[in-house]
């Protein structure tokens, strides 16, 4: 999500792709994913908001709720 936020600073129309994130979101809801410290992701911080409605209203709240990440390589 931090990458999305940085991209949007340069390219304001960049958005998270719902069709691409849907399988990752489903895995997270189904109990998948990993804690930040279990995959050397502890340096990833919550960007608070990205400016993308989909990411800010669906993805970031889910990450905060579950406290886990799902890597894109899993799908």
N, C-alpha and C positions, 0 to 999 in steps of 0.2 A: 504494500500500500504506500510505503514511503517513496518507492520508485514512481508510482502513479502520480503522487503529489509533485515530485520534482519534474516529471514530464509535463504536467499541466502548467507549470510555471513558464515553460518555453512554448508549448503547444496547447493552448487553452481548450481546444476542442477534443483532446484525448479523453477517452472514457474507458472504464473497465468494461470488458466484453461479457455481458450476462451469460451468453451461451457457453463461453469458456470457463467461467467461474461456477456455473451451476453444478457440475459434477464435484468440484472441490467443496462447495457449500454443502452438498448432500452428504459427502463423506464426513464432514465436520458434524453435521446434525446427527449422523448415525453413530457417533462416538469415535470416529477416526481422528487422525491428526496426532500431533506431538506437542509437548510443552516446549516453550522457547529454549530452555536450558538443556533439553535432551538431544538437540540436533545442532548445537553450536549456533543458536539463533538468539542468544540472550542480548546481543547488541541491537536487535531490531526493536525499535521503539514505536509506540503508537503515534501516528502522525496527527492524531486528533481529528483532522478532516483533510480530505483530498481535493474537495471541490467537485467531485463526481457524485451525483445524487445516488447512484446505485451502490457505489462503494461506501459512501458515508451513511446511507440509510439501511443497508442490508449487510454488507460484508464486515465492516468494522464493528458494528454492534455484535455480530456473531462471534468474531474473534475475541472480543472483550468478554462476552458471556461465557464462552467455553474455555477461554484461556489457552487455546491451542492454535496451531498453524497446520495447514495442509499444503504440502509442496506440490507444485504443478507437475512434477515428474511422475507422480503417483498414478495419474490417469493416462 
